[in-house]
Amino acid sequence: MSKRRTHSPEFKARVAMEAISGRKTIQEIAADHSIHPIQVSQWKRQLLDGASDLFARGKQSKDKEAGQAKEAELFQQIGRLQMELEWLKKKSQLL
């Protein structure tokens, strides 16, 4: 049995971009890089399916940062209100 080869993400992206460009057939690309044609097709499909995520990721990170800031603000407010509640309980017992 032969040992399984692993390819870097850069290599996969380069092969997939080459397949998308359409200058060579998938068979030619596979022969040039010594990989199976099905693998080239899979990498091409993964690149095309994930292309929209590349542009959406920037928006998601901004939304995530805004959500974290809002969450931190709410936790501060909860802490402040708990302190006030404890203070009021203490004062009401004195009366």
Secondary structure, 3 states (H helix, E strand, C coil): CCCCCCCCHHHHHHHHHHHHHCCCCHHHHHHHHCCCHHHHHHHHHHHHHHHHHHHHHHHHHHHHHHHHHHHHHHHHHHHHHHHHHHHHHHHHHHC
